[in-house]
Each structure stands twice: as structure tokens, then as C-alpha cells.
């Protein structure tokens, strides 16, 4: 018997489906949808289903889809096809660059019964893997109705999310009871998912420690390294509104001591580049915008890296990274990629979404907490004055991340045991 709360949710989303065009138009005007691919959000596509077994993998945005890449690589090698879905324009563009052969991307359908039903009717996946905490009731119900075996991979259920779902126990159990297997980042995640109704949950570790570092155009890296040779250099990456100002204030505090300083800023939402440049110019800083083809010439103090898919380039160039969404807002950003690329890592205090990654980095000395712009400037000055210490810090960060790998192998092993017929 379906829980009343799940039935009510399905009825409400069914009634709202005719108004999806209004929502999509609003999102399109804000740059949050691809105008050429809006039909995919309604479960429609012109792309044919590939012949043979198909594994569907779903992640919310960039971080989740990147963490799925090692699984996609391994699953497509023996001849399976992979379909990766996500809900953001940025993740779609990144997947277009990084998905291997035999894999393709689609936007996930909005969570209305008719849209999800269309999606599964067309793609007919043989197995569905849902990353982290992407729990959409209609997506899960319609997958189960279509006979698609489901697993959660790299699953997490924070204490905060657990308390929220605990207030809707029928809805939570109605979804999770349809999940055949939940492979979690930690034992605590497994325990919380089990309490909410997941029938089979086990810890396999965090696959983000196994994700490949972002690639870089080596020719462009060499050219930028030549342009910036001899300068003190750092990057504020994946910043959110307000953090660019903090980075600029740190730059202004450091500039008298390091007149050759170059600050890179890579906003989490690249479309904000022009807005950031205007704000920083009002603070007296000379800025250049990468999206406009500008270069970090000697008279440039702040280079705004407002492009998609180039963090691997800038991490390799800078060597010192401050990760955003940690001073303003909450949750933090993933430190694993810059750690793998030999960066010394700075971050604010609000990193709850990646606590399992930051805690060992902080404890070992591979990362430093900066609680405001002043502490950020002080930490940068310390690293600039001590290049050997900066290299040690980067080495420690890389070692911490390497020691925590292996989740992908454990995940594949658990999936193969549970879904042997599908994956054989």
C-alpha cells in the first residue's frame, strides 16, 4: 500500500505538470536551462536508445556527476552503455567534455509522473544508479514501475537531512523501500538510511576520493605559466556572492608586500563574471575576464576565470587555492581535486557538506581554515613567504586524499554481487 504522503506528492506534481513551461521559462531567463534541450526536462528526446545493456546514472550537478565518472569509465569498458543525467547546465557542459565513448548525457526530467514515465519508456535502462542524496519521489517510483533495479551510490544522508526526512516518514519509506541497494559514504549514512527505510545499506566509502583530477590544456597551461612567471599567484575557486569581495580585500592587503601579486577568481556560476569584475573595479582593482579572451597581463591584478571546465588548468597554474561556499553560505566545495593536483588548500569554516574530506586534511596540515578575509590574507602571506612549507602542505594534502581511495572498487564489487545478471 502506497503511503498517503507519497500519493499526495504524486497527485500534486501530476496537477502541476501542465505549468512546467512557466517554471522552465523562468529558469531559462536566469540561465539555468539550455534552450536547445528543454524537451529533455519533460522526458522527451530525439536521441535514440543505444542497442544493448544500458546503465543509467544520475547526479544532481557538477560534483555528483564528476564522482560518477570512474564508474562510467569502468562500466563502459566491457561493452555496457551509460546514460548520465543531471539537472544543471554547468554539469551538462562538463559531461560533454569528459564522458568516455559509449556514454551520453541527458537532462533529468522534472519530477512529475508523466515526465519521468516518458523518460523510462524511452530509455529502458537495465540498472539505475542514483548518486549521493538525489531522492526524487516520482523518479524512483516510475523507475520501479518500469522494472528498473535501483541502487544509491556514494550515498549520503546528513543529520540535517535525516531530521527533515524523519518528519515525512511515509514519503521517505515509500521511496527508499524501492531502492534495492544503498552504498554509502560512511557508516553513519548507512545507519540513517536504514532507519528511514532503505532495505539494504552498507558503507563503501566516498567515491569522490577516486574521481580523476580535472584535465587541462597543457599548451594553454604553458602559455599562462609564461605570462605569469615570477608572480605570486593564488586562486579563489568556486566562489559564491560575497566571497569575491573577501578575495579582493585579501589581495588589497597583500599587494603592498607582494606588488607582483596575481589573484585568480573562478566563480561557481561563471555567468557572474562581468558582475564580479564591475564590483572589483569599484574597489580599485584592475581585472581581466577570461570569457572575453583577455589575458593576465602584467597590469592585471585579478584574473576572473569565468569559463566552464577549466579548473584543472587554474589549479595547476596557481598551486594555492581557496575553496568557496565556505565563508559565505554553508557547505563548502570539494577539496579533493585540488589536493590531487598538488595544491595547498585554504577554506572557510562552513564545510559541512565535505566534512569527511576536510577533517583529515585539516588534521594533517594539508589545509588551513581562514574565517574571514583578514585570516585569508595572513594565510596567503605565510605561504608566499615559505615556498618549502607550501610544497609540504600540498604534498600532505595529496597523500591524505590518496590514502582514502578505493571506494570505486568496493562499489563495483557490491554492485556486481547484487546485480550480477544485469552487469554480466
N, C-alpha and C positions, 0 to 999 in steps of 0.2 A: 504493500500500500504506500502510495506516494505521500510524503509529509505535506501537511496543509501549507506550510510556508513555501515549499518548493512549487506547489501547484499555484499558489498566489503569484509567485515571481514569474512563472511561465505565462500565466494569464496576462499579467501586467505588461510584460515585454512583447507578447503577441499583439496586444492592443496598441502598443507604441510603435510597432514596426512600420506602419504607413507614414509615420512622421520622421523616419530615418533620414530622408532627404534634407530636412531642416537642420538636423544635427550635423550631417556631413558638410552642408554648405557653410555652417558656422566654423567648423574645423578647417575647411578648405581656405576660408578667408584668413585664418590665423596661421596658415602654412603647415597645418598638421595632417593634411591628406594630400595624396598625389592625384591631381585632376585626371590623369590618364587611366587611373586604376580604381576609381570609385566603385565600380561594379563588384570588385572583389570584396568590398565591405558588406555587400548584400549577398555574398555567397555565389556570385556569378563570375565566370572567367571564360576567355577564349582559349586558354592554354589547355592542350589535351592531357589526359592522364597517361603517364608512361606505361608501357607494357611491363608486366611482371610485378613482383612484390614491391610494395611502397610503404615506407615508414614515414609517418607524419610527426614532426617535432615542432612544438610551439613554445615561444618565449615572448615575454612582454615587449622588450625593447632591446637596445644595444647589448647591455651586459648579459642578459639571459641568452640571446642568440649567439653571442661570441662563445659563451660557455658550452654551447651545444656543438660548436664546430668540430672538436675532436671526435664526438660520437658520429657526426655526419661523415667525417673522413673515414672512420673505421667501418661504418655500416655500408658505405657505397663501394668499398673495395671488393667485397665478394660478389657484387652484382646487384645488390639492392638499389632501389631509387629512394631518394629522400625529398620530402616536401617540408620546407621550413616556413612557418607562419609567424608573423609578429604584427604589432599594431602601430608602429611609428614609421614615419618617412625616413628618419635617420637610419634605423635598423635595416630598412629595405635597401637603401643605397649601399650600406656596408655589406650586406649579404650579396648584393650584385657583384661586389669586388672580390669577395672571399670564399664563396661557396665553391666546392670542387665539382668536377664533372659528375653527372647523374644526380645532381641536386638542383633544386629551384626554389624560389621564394614566391609566396603569395601573402597578401594582407589577410589577416584573420577576419572572419565575418563578425559583424556586430552581434552581440549576444541576444538575438531574438530567435525563437524557434524556427521560423521559416528560413532565415538566412543560414543558420547552422545546418538545417536539413538539406538545403541546396548544396552546401559545401561537401557534406559527406556523401550525398548521392552522386556527385560528380567525381570526387577523388577516390572514394572507396579504399581508404588506407587499410593495410593489413595489421598495423600496430600504431598506436598513438602515444607519444611521449610528451608530457607537459612539464616544462621547466619551472622550478622554484615554487612560487605560490600563485600561479595563474589559474585561479579557481573560478571559472565562469559556468554557472549552473546549466544554461542551455547547451553550451558546447559539450559539456560532459554527458548530459542526458541524451542528446542527439547522437553522440558517438556511441554510447551504449545501445541505443535503439538500432543503430546501423550495424551492430555486432562488432565494433572495433575494440579490441583489447586495449586497456589504458594503463599507463604507468606514470607516476610522477618521478622525475629525475632531478637530482640536485635540489631536492625538495627542502623547503624551509617553512617553519611556522613559528614566528616570533611570539614572545609572551604577549605583546600588544595585540597581534592578530588573533592569537588564541583566545584572549578575553573577548574580542569583538565577535568571533565566530561562536563563542560559548553562549552569547546572548541570542543566537539563532540556531539552536542545536538541531532542529529538524532540517533546516536548509543545509547545514554542514554535513549531517549524516546522509541526507539524501544525495549529495554529491559524492562524498568520499566513499560511500558504500559501493559506488560504481567504479572505483579505482581498483584495479587488480593488484597493484604493487606500488608502494611508495618508497623510493630510495632517497634517503635524507642526508643532509649535510652533517648533522650531529645527532647524538643520542637523544638530546632534548627535543629536537624537531620530531624525531620518530615517536617519542612518548606523547607529545602534544597532538600529533596527527592521529595516533591510535585512540586517544581519549575523545577525539572529535568524530571518530567513526571509520577511519581508514582500516581495512581488514588486514593488511599485510604491510607493515612499515619496518624498515631496517636501515641502519646507518651505513653509508658507503663513503662518506666524505664529500668535500667540496670540489666539484669539477673545475671550478674557476682556477684552482692551482695548476691544472693540467692544460688550460687553454693556451694556444700558441701566442707568442707576443705579436703585436700588430706589425705588419710589414712596413717597409719603407722603400722609396725610390732611391737607390744608392747614388745615382748620378746627381739627383737633386740634393741629397744629403751632403755630398762632396762640395757642391756649389755653395750651399748655405754655410757650411763649415768654413769655406774660404772667405765668404763675406763677413763672417762674424769672428774670424780668427783674432785672438788676443783680447777679446772682450769677456767680462764677467757675464754669465748667462744663466737664466733660470726660467722655468715655465710655471704659470698658474693654469692648471688644466681642469677641464670640465667644471668651470666656474658657473655659479648662479648669480642672479642680480644682486648687487651689493658687494660681492667678493672681488669684482674687478676694481672697485674703488679701494678696497683694502690692499690689493696688489699694487695699485698705483701709489698709494700712500707709503707702502714699504719701499717702492722704487725711489720716491722722492726723499725718503730718509736716508737711503743708501747712496744716492747719487753724489753727494759731496765727497764721500770717502772712496767711491768707485765711479769716477766720471765716465768710464767706458761701459757702464752697465747697460745690458740689454734685457728687457723683460718681455717674455712671450706670454700672451694670454690666449688660451683656446677655450672659448665659451662652450658650455654644454649644449647650447642651442645656437648654432652658427649664424642663424638669421639675425641675431642681435649684434652682429659685428659693427655695423655703422653706428648704431646707438651707443655702443661702448666707446667707440672712437671719439664721438662727439663729447661724451661725458669726460673722457680723459684729457681731451684737448682743452676743455674748460679749466682743467687743473694745471694747465701749462705744459703738458707732455706732448712731444712730437710722436705721432702714431702713424703706422702704415698698415694697410689692410691687405691680407694675402688674397682674399676673394677678388680683389681688383687688380691682381697681378703685380702689386707693389712688393718691393724687396726691403729687407732690413739694412738699409744703407747706414753709413756712419752717423748721420744726423738723426737717425731714428732711435727713440728711447724705448718705445713699446711697439712690438710687432703683434698685431691681432691676427691670430691663426683661425680665421672664421671659415674653415673648409671642413669637409667630411672625409674621414678615413685616413687622416694624416698624422694622428697622434704618434704612431710608431716613428715617423720621421722626426718629430719635435722632441720626443723623449730621448732619442739617440743624440740629438744635437745638444740638448740642454744639460742633461746629467743631474740636475737638481729640479725636483718637481714638487709643487704644492698642489694637492688634490682638493677640489672644491666640494660644494654642498656639505661642507664641514664647519665653516664659520657662520654662514647664513643658511637658515633652514636646518634640516637634520637628515641624517642617514649616511652621508659621506659618499665617496666614489671608490671604485675598485682599485686597490694599490698593487695588485698582482702583476699587471702588465708592465708598469714602470720598474717594479722590482726586478722582473726578469730581464729588463734591458739595462740593468746596471745603474739605476738612478738612486740618489739619496732622496728620501721621501719626507715631506713635511705635510702636516694636515691639521685641521681644526679639531675641536673636542667632540663634535657631533658626528660620530661614525658608526652609529648603532647598526646600520644595515650590513656593515662589513666588520663587525666586532671580532669575528673569529680570524680575520686576516690581519687587522691592525694590532690586536693584543700581542701576538708573538713578535711582530715587527718592533713595536714599542719596547717590549721587554728586552729584546736582544740588542737594541740600539740601532736598528735599521730604519727607524722612523722617529721623528720628533714632533711633538704636539705644540702648535702655536695657537694661543687662544684669542689673539687679536692681531691687528696689523703691526703693532709695535713688537710683539714677540716674533712675528714672521720676519720682520726686518732684522731682528737680533740673531735669529737662527741662520738666516742667509749670510749675514756678515761673518758669523763664526765659521761657516763652511767655506766662504770665499777666502778667509784668512788661513785656512788649514786644508789645502788640497789633499794631503795624505789622509786626513780624517774623513774627508768627503768620500774618498775612494774606499776606505774601510767600511764606512756606513753603507755604501752601495753594495759592497761585497756581502756584508751581513744580510742585507735585505734579500739579495738573490739566493743566498744559502737557506734562509728561512722558508722562502717560497718553494725551493726545490725539495726540501725535506718533507713538505706536506703534499706532494703529488701522489698519484696513484688512484685517485677516485674514479677516473675513467675506466681503468681496468676492472675495478671492483664493480662498477655499474654494468659494464658489458657482461661480466660473469653472471651477475644476478639476473639480468635480462635474459641471457641465453638459457639459464636454468628454468626460468619461469615461462618463457615464450619460445621454447625450443622449436616447436612446429612452425611458427611464423618466421623465425630468423634462420631456419636451416636452409 
